[in-house]
Amino acid sequence: MKQIVYVASPESQQIHVWQLDDTGALDLLQTLDVPGQVQPMAIHPDRTHLYVGVRPAFGIVSYRIEADGKLQQAGMAPLPGSPTHISTDLQGRYLFSASYSGNCASISPIGHDGVVVAPIQQIDGLTAPHSANIDPTNQLLLVPCLKEDRIRLFNLSQQGKLTPHAQDAVATATGAGPRHMAFHHNDNYAYCVNELDGTVDVFVITENGSKYTLTQTVNIMPDDFDGTRWAADIHITPNGRFLYTSDRTASILTIFRVSEDGSTLSPVGHHPTEEQPRGFNIDHSGRFVIAAGQKSDHIGVYEIDQTNGKLTTLARYPVGKGPMWVSVLAK
């Protein structure tokens, strides 16, 4: 399996394209200048295109992924607000954008050529939405609204229309600040990292994917930590055995063991990483974590112990200024 790692660095307006080998080593393939401060990224389910959100001219840049993993610009489209997080539906027909500062979310069609076009709908009245996450049924969009302490739920129609779900929201603890999400591969559990109180919430999914119920909340910080909690990202290994989160104040990755059915998280430990790890990701083999240091201008690569999930630092690599997003492609 050939794997390509894309790293977005907004301060230098660059994407670094790397090839990841079976040992966890990275080989630089391309350094691409982007028309704007590149922030969130998403890969089309067919692995044909990479989408990046840019500012200050809010928009989406579509890149065609060549056979070697390098990028070729294929189109640009506007967005209604600064893109904080972007994602696609599971069929690759629509792109969702959440705008924290714009207090809105939007949905944009993806053409047959893989290029994103202008939005067809904008959802206003959201307070600080931080991500947009399609559920395993491809029929429900979950939008954690950080300053509401709620995850808003929207139905997605075949025509790309978002409407409030019957369960319009699921609440987190007061002051939690829900941010990013991950789903277990069995489709029965979802996980949300909370930025402000440094926790992860576990939700059981019932009624054929239509109901979310909070069942567990776990701390991501060391017991002796007394600083300001500033959680950022969350990812789960493809086999569902281990889940990881990042905190930017402590510059750590937190490791959790996931129960076999996905219902329970058990803390394993913490691993130091690059300074201010706003974004990280896990490769498709489930063997490596790649984390970006927003203040170190480097990415770190870590090997996952397949028995307990603990991390071993392998290497670090210079990238652009202020790296904050990591996407991994399997070709």
Disulfide bonds with the S-S distance in Angstrom:
none
